[in-house]
Amino acid sequence: MAELIAHDGRAFRDTSSPSAPARPISATGPLRTSIVNFGAAERYDMLLRPPATGTYKLTVDLLHWITGEVIMSRQIPIIAG
C-alpha cells in the first residue's frame, strides 16, 4: 500500500469543498492506493507502507499508449525491515 504525497513536485490537496481552503492531503488524512497509473515524464512522491516486515514485489508494466498492451513488465523486490 502506498501513501501518495505529491505529483510532479506539487503536494496533493483536499479540494472536496469549493468554499474551503485546499489544504494539503497530509493535513486531512492520507491518500492511499495500491495501483498508480502514470505517463512518461510524470513523477510521484509516495511512502510505501507494507503491512509487515518481509519481501514484497513492486510490479512495473510499460503499456502501449494506444492499445494498452503490456510491452514490458518488471518486478522489483522491496525489502521491509
Distance bins in CASP14 RR format, pairs under 12 A and 6 or more apart:
PFRMAT RR
TARGET T0000
AUTHOR 0000-0000-0000
RMODE 2
METHOD distances of the structure
MODEL  1
1 30 0 0 0 0 1 0 0 0 0 0 0
1 31 0 0 0 0 0 1 0 0 0 0 0
1 32 1 0 1 0 0 0 0 0 0 0 0
1 33 1 0 0 1 0 0 0 0 0 0 0
1 34 1 0 1 0 0 0 0 0 0 0 0
1 35 0 0 0 0 0 1 0 0 0 0 0
1 36 0 0 0 0 0 1 0 0 0 0 0
1 46 0 0 0 0 1 0 0 0 0 0 0
1 47 0 0 0 0 1 0 0 0 0 0 0
1 48 1 0 0 1 0 0 0 0 0 0 0
1 49 1 0 1 0 0 0 0 0 0 0 0
1 50 1 0 0 1 0 0 0 0 0 0 0
1 51 1 0 0 1 0 0 0 0 0 0 0
1 52 0 0 0 0 0 1 0 0 0 0 0
1 56 0 0 0 0 0 1 0 0 0 0 0
1 58 0 0 0 0 0 1 0 0 0 0 0
1 78 0 0 0 0 0 1 0 0 0 0 0
1 80 0 0 0 0 0 1 0 0 0 0 0
2 30 0 0 0 0 1 0 0 0 0 0 0
2 31 0 0 0 0 1 0 0 0 0 0 0
2 32 1 0 0 1 0 0 0 0 0 0 0
2 33 1 0 1 0 0 0 0 0 0 0 0
2 34 1 0 0 1 0 0 0 0 0 0 0
2 35 0 0 0 0 1 0 0 0 0 0 0
2 36 1 0 0 1 0 0 0 0 0 0 0
2 44 0 0 0 0 1 0 0 0 0 0 0
2 45 0 0 0 0 0 1 0 0 0 0 0
2 46 1 0 1 0 0 0 0 0 0 0 0
2 47 1 0 0 1 0 0 0 0 0 0 0
2 48 1 0 1 0 0 0 0 0 0 0 0
2 49 1 0 0 1 0 0 0 0 0 0 0
2 50 0 0 0 0 1 0 0 0 0 0 0
2 56 0 0 0 0 0 1 0 0 0 0 0
2 58 0 0 0 0 1 0 0 0 0 0 0
2 78 0 0 0 0 0 1 0 0 0 0 0
3 12 0 0 0 0 0 1 0 0 0 0 0
3 25 0 0 0 0 1 0 0 0 0 0 0
3 26 0 0 0 0 1 0 0 0 0 0 0
3 29 0 0 0 0 1 0 0 0 0 0 0
3 30 1 0 1 0 0 0 0 0 0 0 0
3 31 1 0 0 1 0 0 0 0 0 0 0
3 32 1 0 1 0 0 0 0 0 0 0 0
3 33 0 0 0 0 1 0 0 0 0 0 0
3 34 0 0 0 0 0 1 0 0 0 0 0
3 36 0 0 0 0 0 1 0 0 0 0 0
3 44 0 0 0 0 0 1 0 0 0 0 0
3 45 0 0 0 0 1 0 0 0 0 0 0
3 46 1 0 0 1 0 0 0 0 0 0 0
3 47 1 0 1 0 0 0 0 0 0 0 0
3 48 0 0 0 0 1 0 0 0 0 0 0
3 49 1 0 1 0 0 0 0 0 0 0 0
3 50 0 0 0 0 0 1 0 0 0 0 0
4 10 0 0 0 0 0 1 0 0 0 0 0
4 11 0 0 0 0 1 0 0 0 0 0 0
4 12 1 0 1 0 0 0 0 0 0 0 0
4 13 0 0 0 0 0 1 0 0 0 0 0
4 24 0 0 0 0 0 1 0 0 0 0 0
4 25 1 0 0 1 0 0 0 0 0 0 0
4 26 0 0 0 0 0 1 0 0 0 0 0
4 29 0 0 0 0 0 1 0 0 0 0 0
4 30 0 0 0 0 1 0 0 0 0 0 0
4 31 1 0 1 0 0 0 0 0 0 0 0
4 32 1 0 0 1 0 0 0 0 0 0 0
4 33 1 0 0 1 0 0 0 0 0 0 0
4 34 0 0 0 0 0 1 0 0 0 0 0
4 35 0 0 0 0 0 1 0 0 0 0 0
4 36 1 0 0 1 0 0 0 0 0 0 0
4 38 0 0 0 0 0 1 0 0 0 0 0
4 43 0 0 0 0 0 1 0 0 0 0 0
4 44 1 0 0 1 0 0 0 0 0 0 0
4 45 1 0 0 1 0 0 0 0 0 0 0
4 46 1 0 1 0 0 0 0 0 0 0 0
4 47 0 0 0 0 1 0 0 0 0 0 0
4 48 0 0 0 0 0 1 0 0 0 0 0
4 49 0 0 0 0 0 1 0 0 0 0 0
5 11 1 0 0 1 0 0 0 0 0 0 0
5 12 1 0 0 1 0 0 0 0 0 0 0
5 13 0 0 0 0 0 1 0 0 0 0 0
5 24 0 0 0 0 1 0 0 0 0 0 0
5 25 1 0 0 1 0 0 0 0 0 0 0
5 26 1 0 0 1 0 0 0 0 0 0 0
5 29 0 0 0 0 0 1 0 0 0 0 0
5 30 0 0 0 0 1 0 0 0 0 0 0
5 31 0 0 0 0 1 0 0 0 0 0 0
5 32 0 0 0 0 0 1 0 0 0 0 0
5 33 0 0 0 0 0 1 0 0 0 0 0
5 36 0 0 0 0 0 1 0 0 0 0 0
5 43 0 0 0 0 0 1 0 0 0 0 0
5 44 1 0 0 1 0 0 0 0 0 0 0
5 45 1 0 1 0 0 0 0 0 0 0 0
5 46 1 0 1 0 0 0 0 0 0 0 0
5 47 1 0 0 1 0 0 0 0 0 0 0
5 48 0 0 0 0 0 1 0 0 0 0 0
5 49 0 0 0 0 0 1 0 0 0 0 0
6 12 1 0 0 1 0 0 0 0 0 0 0
6 13 0 0 0 0 1 0 0 0 0 0 0
6 24 0 0 0 0 1 0 0 0 0 0 0
6 25 0 0 0 0 1 0 0 0 0 0 0
6 26 0 0 0 0 1 0 0 0 0 0 0
6 31 0 0 0 0 0 1 0 0 0 0 0
6 42 0 0 0 0 0 1 0 0 0 0 0
6 43 0 0 0 0 1 0 0 0 0 0 0
6 44 1 0 0 1 0 0 0 0 0 0 0
6 45 1 0 1 0 0 0 0 0 0 0 0
6 46 0 0 0 0 1 0 0 0 0 0 0
6 47 0 0 0 0 0 1 0 0 0 0 0
7 13 0 0 0 0 0 1 0 0 0 0 0
7 25 0 0 0 0 0 1 0 0 0 0 0
7 31 0 0 0 0 0 1 0 0 0 0 0
7 36 0 0 0 0 1 0 0 0 0 0 0
7 37 0 0 0 0 0 1 0 0 0 0 0
7 38 0 0 0 0 1 0 0 0 0 0 0
7 39 0 0 0 0 0 1 0 0 0 0 0
7 41 0 0 0 0 0 1 0 0 0 0 0
7 42 1 0 0 1 0 0 0 0 0 0 0
7 43 1 0 0 1 0 0 0 0 0 0 0
7 44 1 0 1 0 0 0 0 0 0 0 0
7 45 1 0 0 1 0 0 0 0 0 0 0
7 46 0 0 0 0 1 0 0 0 0 0 0
8 38 0 0 0 0 1 0 0 0 0 0 0
8 39 0 0 0 0 0 1 0 0 0 0 0
8 41 0 0 0 0 1 0 0 0 0 0 0
8 42 1 0 0 1 0 0 0 0 0 0 0
8 43 1 0 1 0 0 0 0 0 0 0 0
8 44 0 0 0 0 1 0 0 0 0 0 0
8 45 0 0 0 0 1 0 0 0 0 0 0
9 42 0 0 0 0 0 1 0 0 0 0 0
9 43 1 0 0 1 0 0 0 0 0 0 0
9 44 0 0 0 0 1 0 0 0 0 0 0
9 45 1 0 0 1 0 0 0 0 0 0 0
9 46 0 0 0 0 0 1 0 0 0 0 0
10 22 0 0 0 0 0 1 0 0 0 0 0
10 24 0 0 0 0 0 1 0 0 0 0 0
10 25 0 0 0 0 0 1 0 0 0 0 0
10 42 0 0 0 0 0 1 0 0 0 0 0
10 43 0 0 0 0 0 1 0 0 0 0 0
10 44 0 0 0 0 0 1 0 0 0 0 0
10 45 0 0 0 0 1 0 0 0 0 0 0
11 22 0 0 0 0 1 0 0 0 0 0 0
11 23 0 0 0 0 1 0 0 0 0 0 0
11 24 1 0 1 0 0 0 0 0 0 0 0
11 25 1 0 0 1 0 0 0 0 0 0 0
11 26 1 0 0 1 0 0 0 0 0 0 0
11 27 0 0 0 0 1 0 0 0 0 0 0
11 28 0 0 0 0 0 1 0 0 0 0 0
11 31 0 0 0 0 0 1 0 0 0 0 0
11 44 0 0 0 0 0 1 0 0 0 0 0
11 45 0 0 0 0 1 0 0 0 0 0 0
12 22 0 0 0 0 1 0 0 0 0 0 0
12 23 0 0 0 0 0 1 0 0 0 0 0
12 24 1 0 0 1 0 0 0 0 0 0 0
12 25 1 0 1 0 0 0 0 0 0 0 0
12 26 0 0 0 0 1 0 0 0 0 0 0
12 27 0 0 0 0 0 1 0 0 0 0 0
12 28 0 0 0 0 1 0 0 0 0 0 0
12 29 0 0 0 0 0 1 0 0 0 0 0
12 30 0 0 0 0 1 0 0 0 0 0 0
12 31 1 0 1 0 0 0 0 0 0 0 0
12 32 0 0 0 0 0 1 0 0 0 0 0
12 33 0 0 0 0 0 1 0 0 0 0 0
12 44 0 0 0 0 1 0 0 0 0 0 0
12 45 0 0 0 0 1 0 0 0 0 0 0
12 46 0 0 0 0 0 1 0 0 0 0 0
13 20 0 0 0 0 0 1 0 0 0 0 0
13 21 0 0 0 0 1 0 0 0 0 0 0
13 22 1 0 1 0 0 0 0 0 0 0 0
13 23 1 0 0 1 0 0 0 0 0 0 0
13 24 1 0 1 0 0 0 0 0 0 0 0
13 25 1 0 0 1 0 0 0 0 0 0 0
13 26 0 0 0 0 1 0 0 0 0 0 0
13 27 0 0 0 0 1 0 0 0 0 0 0
13 28 0 0 0 0 1 0 0 0 0 0 0
13 29 0 0 0 0 0 1 0 0 0 0 0
13 31 0 0 0 0 0 1 0 0 0 0 0
14 20 0 0 0 0 1 0 0 0 0 0 0
14 21 0 0 0 0 1 0 0 0 0 0 0
14 22 1 0 0 1 0 0 0 0 0 0 0
14 23 1 0 1 0 0 0 0 0 0 0 0
14 24 1 0 0 1 0 0 0 0 0 0 0
14 25 1 0 1 0 0 0 0 0 0 0 0
14 26 0 0 0 0 1 0 0 0 0 0 0
14 27 1 0 0 1 0 0 0 0 0 0 0
14 28 1 0 1 0 0 0 0 0 0 0 0
14 29 0 0 0 0 1 0 0 0 0 0 0
14 30 0 0 0 0 0 1 0 0 0 0 0
14 31 0 0 0 0 1 0 0 0 0 0 0
15 21 0 0 0 0 1 0 0 0 0 0 0
15 22 1 0 1 0 0 0 0 0 0 0 0
15 23 0 0 0 0 1 0 0 0 0 0 0
15 24 0 0 0 0 0 1 0 0 0 0 0
15 25 0 0 0 0 1 0 0 0 0 0 0
15 28 0 0 0 0 0 1 0 0 0 0 0
15 31 0 0 0 0 0 1 0 0 0 0 0
16 22 0 0 0 0 1 0 0 0 0 0 0
16 23 0 0 0 0 0 1 0 0 0 0 0
16 25 0 0 0 0 0 1 0 0 0 0 0
16 28 0 0 0 0 1 0 0 0 0 0 0
16 29 0 0 0 0 0 1 0 0 0 0 0
16 31 0 0 0 0 0 1 0 0 0 0 0
17 23 0 0 0 0 1 0 0 0 0 0 0
17 28 0 0 0 0 0 1 0 0 0 0 0
20 27 0 0 0 0 0 1 0 0 0 0 0
20 28 0 0 0 0 0 1 0 0 0 0 0
21 27 0 0 0 0 1 0 0 0 0 0 0
21 28 0 0 0 0 0 1 0 0 0 0 0
22 28 0 0 0 0 1 0 0 0 0 0 0
23 29 0 0 0 0 1 0 0 0 0 0 0
24 30 0 0 0 0 0 1 0 0 0 0 0
24 31 0 0 0 0 0 1 0 0 0 0 0
25 31 1 0 1 0 0 0 0 0 0 0 0
25 32 0 0 0 0 0 1 0 0 0 0 0
25 45 0 0 0 0 0 1 0 0 0 0 0
25 46 0 0 0 0 0 1 0 0 0 0 0
25 47 0 0 0 0 0 1 0 0 0 0 0
26 45 0 0 0 0 0 1 0 0 0 0 0
26 47 0 0 0 0 0 1 0 0 0 0 0
30 46 0 0 0 0 0 1 0 0 0 0 0
30 47 0 0 0 0 1 0 0 0 0 0 0
30 49 0 0 0 0 1 0 0 0 0 0 0
31 44 0 0 0 0 0 1 0 0 0 0 0
31 45 0 0 0 0 0 1 0 0 0 0 0
31 46 0 0 0 0 1 0 0 0 0 0 0
31 47 0 0 0 0 0 1 0 0 0 0 0
31 49 0 0 0 0 0 1 0 0 0 0 0
32 46 0 0 0 0 1 0 0 0 0 0 0
32 47 0 0 0 0 1 0 0 0 0 0 0
32 48 0 0 0 0 0 1 0 0 0 0 0
32 49 1 0 0 1 0 0 0 0 0 0 0
32 51 0 0 0 0 0 1 0 0 0 0 0
33 44 0 0 0 0 0 1 0 0 0 0 0
33 46 0 0 0 0 1 0 0 0 0 0 0
33 47 0 0 0 0 0 1 0 0 0 0 0
33 48 0 0 0 0 0 1 0 0 0 0 0
33 49 0 0 0 0 0 1 0 0 0 0 0
34 46 0 0 0 0 0 1 0 0 0 0 0
34 48 0 0 0 0 0 1 0 0 0 0 0
34 49 0 0 0 0 0 1 0 0 0 0 0
34 50 0 0 0 0 0 1 0 0 0 0 0
34 51 0 0 0 0 0 1 0 0 0 0 0
34 56 0 0 0 0 0 1 0 0 0 0 0
34 58 0 0 0 0 0 1 0 0 0 0 0
34 59 0 0 0 0 0 1 0 0 0 0 0
35 44 0 0 0 0 0 1 0 0 0 0 0
35 46 0 0 0 0 0 1 0 0 0 0 0
35 58 0 0 0 0 0 1 0 0 0 0 0
35 59 0 0 0 0 1 0 0 0 0 0 0
35 60 0 0 0 0 0 1 0 0 0 0 0
35 61 0 0 0 0 0 1 0 0 0 0 0
36 42 0 0 0 0 1 0 0 0 0 0 0
36 43 0 0 0 0 0 1 0 0 0 0 0
36 44 1 0 1 0 0 0 0 0 0 0 0
36 45 0 0 0 0 0 1 0 0 0 0 0
36 46 1 0 0 1 0 0 0 0 0 0 0
36 48 0 0 0 0 0 1 0 0 0 0 0
36 58 0 0 0 0 0 1 0 0 0 0 0
36 59 0 0 0 0 0 1 0 0 0 0 0
36 60 0 0 0 0 0 1 0 0 0 0 0
36 61 0 0 0 0 0 1 0 0 0 0 0
37 44 0 0 0 0 0 1 0 0 0 0 0
37 60 0 0 0 0 0 1 0 0 0 0 0
37 61 0 0 0 0 1 0 0 0 0 0 0
37 62 0 0 0 0 0 1 0 0 0 0 0
37 63 0 0 0 0 1 0 0 0 0 0 0
37 65 0 0 0 0 0 1 0 0 0 0 0
37 68 0 0 0 0 0 1 0 0 0 0 0
38 44 1 0 0 1 0 0 0 0 0 0 0
38 46 0 0 0 0 0 1 0 0 0 0 0
38 60 0 0 0 0 0 1 0 0 0 0 0
38 61 0 0 0 0 0 1 0 0 0 0 0
38 62 0 0 0 0 0 1 0 0 0 0 0
38 63 0 0 0 0 0 1 0 0 0 0 0
39 60 0 0 0 0 0 1 0 0 0 0 0
39 61 0 0 0 0 0 1 0 0 0 0 0
39 62 0 0 0 0 1 0 0 0 0 0 0
39 63 0 0 0 0 1 0 0 0 0 0 0
39 65 0 0 0 0 1 0 0 0 0 0 0
40 62 0 0 0 0 1 0 0 0 0 0 0
40 63 0 0 0 0 0 1 0 0 0 0 0
40 65 0 0 0 0 1 0 0 0 0 0 0
46 58 0 0 0 0 0 1 0 0 0 0 0
47 80 0 0 0 0 0 1 0 0 0 0 0
48 56 0 0 0 0 1 0 0 0 0 0 0
48 57 0 0 0 0 0 1 0 0 0 0 0
48 58 1 0 0 1 0 0 0 0 0 0 0
48 76 0 0 0 0 0 1 0 0 0 0 0
48 78 1 0 0 1 0 0 0 0 0 0 0
48 79 0 0 0 0 0 1 0 0 0 0 0
48 80 1 0 0 1 0 0 0 0 0 0 0
48 81 0 0 0 0 0 1 0 0 0 0 0
49 56 0 0 0 0 0 1 0 0 0 0 0
49 78 0 0 0 0 0 1 0 0 0 0 0
49 80 0 0 0 0 1 0 0 0 0 0 0
50 56 1 0 1 0 0 0 0 0 0 0 0
50 57 0 0 0 0 0 1 0 0 0 0 0
50 58 0 0 0 0 0 1 0 0 0 0 0
50 77 0 0 0 0 0 1 0 0 0 0 0
50 78 1 0 0 1 0 0 0 0 0 0 0
50 79 0 0 0 0 1 0 0 0 0 0 0
50 80 1 0 1 0 0 0 0 0 0 0 0
50 81 0 0 0 0 1 0 0 0 0 0 0
51 80 0 0 0 0 1 0 0 0 0 0 0
52 80 1 0 0 1 0 0 0 0 0 0 0
52 81 0 0 0 0 1 0 0 0 0 0 0
53 78 0 0 0 0 0 1 0 0 0 0 0
53 79 0 0 0 0 1 0 0 0 0 0 0
53 80 1 0 1 0 0 0 0 0 0 0 0
53 81 1 0 1 0 0 0 0 0 0 0 0
54 77 0 0 0 0 1 0 0 0 0 0 0
54 78 0 0 0 0 1 0 0 0 0 0 0
54 79 1 0 0 1 0 0 0 0 0 0 0
54 80 1 0 1 0 0 0 0 0 0 0 0
54 81 1 0 0 1 0 0 0 0 0 0 0
55 75 0 0 0 0 0 1 0 0 0 0 0
55 76 0 0 0 0 0 1 0 0 0 0 0
55 77 1 0 1 0 0 0 0 0 0 0 0
55 78 1 0 0 1 0 0 0 0 0 0 0
55 79 1 0 1 0 0 0 0 0 0 0 0
55 80 1 0 0 1 0 0 0 0 0 0 0
55 81 0 0 0 0 1 0 0 0 0 0 0
56 75 0 0 0 0 1 0 0 0 0 0 0
56 76 0 0 0 0 1 0 0 0 0 0 0
56 77 1 0 0 1 0 0 0 0 0 0 0
56 78 1 0 1 0 0 0 0 0 0 0 0
56 79 1 0 0 1 0 0 0 0 0 0 0
56 80 1 0 0 1 0 0 0 0 0 0 0
56 81 0 0 0 0 0 1 0 0 0 0 0
57 73 0 0 0 0 0 1 0 0 0 0 0
57 74 0 0 0 0 1 0 0 0 0 0 0
57 75 1 0 1 0 0 0 0 0 0 0 0
57 76 1 0 0 1 0 0 0 0 0 0 0
57 77 1 0 0 1 0 0 0 0 0 0 0
57 78 1 0 0 1 0 0 0 0 0 0 0
57 79 0 0 0 0 0 1 0 0 0 0 0
57 80 0 0 0 0 0 1 0 0 0 0 0
58 73 0 0 0 0 0 1 0 0 0 0 0
58 74 0 0 0 0 1 0 0 0 0 0 0
58 75 1 0 0 1 0 0 0 0 0 0 0
58 76 1 0 1 0 0 0 0 0 0 0 0
58 77 1 0 0 1 0 0 0 0 0 0 0
58 78 1 0 1 0 0 0 0 0 0 0 0
58 79 0 0 0 0 0 1 0 0 0 0 0
58 80 0 0 0 0 0 1 0 0 0 0 0
59 70 0 0 0 0 0 1 0 0 0 0 0
59 72 0 0 0 0 0 1 0 0 0 0 0
59 73 1 0 0 1 0 0 0 0 0 0 0
59 74 1 0 0 1 0 0 0 0 0 0 0
59 75 1 0 1 0 0 0 0 0 0 0 0
59 76 1 0 0 1 0 0 0 0 0 0 0
59 77 0 0 0 0 0 1 0 0 0 0 0
59 78 0 0 0 0 0 1 0 0 0 0 0
60 70 0 0 0 0 0 1 0 0 0 0 0
60 71 0 0 0 0 0 1 0 0 0 0 0
60 72 0 0 0 0 1 0 0 0 0 0 0
60 73 1 0 0 1 0 0 0 0 0 0 0
60 74 1 0 1 0 0 0 0 0 0 0 0
60 75 1 0 0 1 0 0 0 0 0 0 0
60 76 1 0 0 1 0 0 0 0 0 0 0
60 78 0 0 0 0 0 1 0 0 0 0 0
61 68 0 0 0 0 1 0 0 0 0 0 0
61 69 0 0 0 0 0 1 0 0 0 0 0
61 70 1 0 1 0 0 0 0 0 0 0 0
61 71 0 0 0 0 1 0 0 0 0 0 0
61 72 1 0 0 1 0 0 0 0 0 0 0
61 73 1 0 1 0 0 0 0 0 0 0 0
61 74 0 0 0 0 1 0 0 0 0 0 0
61 75 0 0 0 0 0 1 0 0 0 0 0
61 76 0 0 0 0 0 1 0 0 0 0 0
62 68 0 0 0 0 0 1 0 0 0 0 0
62 69 0 0 0 0 1 0 0 0 0 0 0
62 70 1 0 0 1 0 0 0 0 0 0 0
62 71 1 0 1 0 0 0 0 0 0 0 0
62 72 1 0 1 0 0 0 0 0 0 0 0
62 73 1 0 0 1 0 0 0 0 0 0 0
62 74 0 0 0 0 1 0 0 0 0 0 0
63 69 1 0 0 1 0 0 0 0 0 0 0
63 70 1 0 1 0 0 0 0 0 0 0 0
63 71 1 0 0 1 0 0 0 0 0 0 0
63 72 0 0 0 0 1 0 0 0 0 0 0
63 73 0 0 0 0 1 0 0 0 0 0 0
64 70 0 0 0 0 1 0 0 0 0 0 0
64 71 1 0 1 0 0 0 0 0 0 0 0
64 72 0 0 0 0 0 1 0 0 0 0 0
65 71 0 0 0 0 1 0 0 0 0 0 0
END
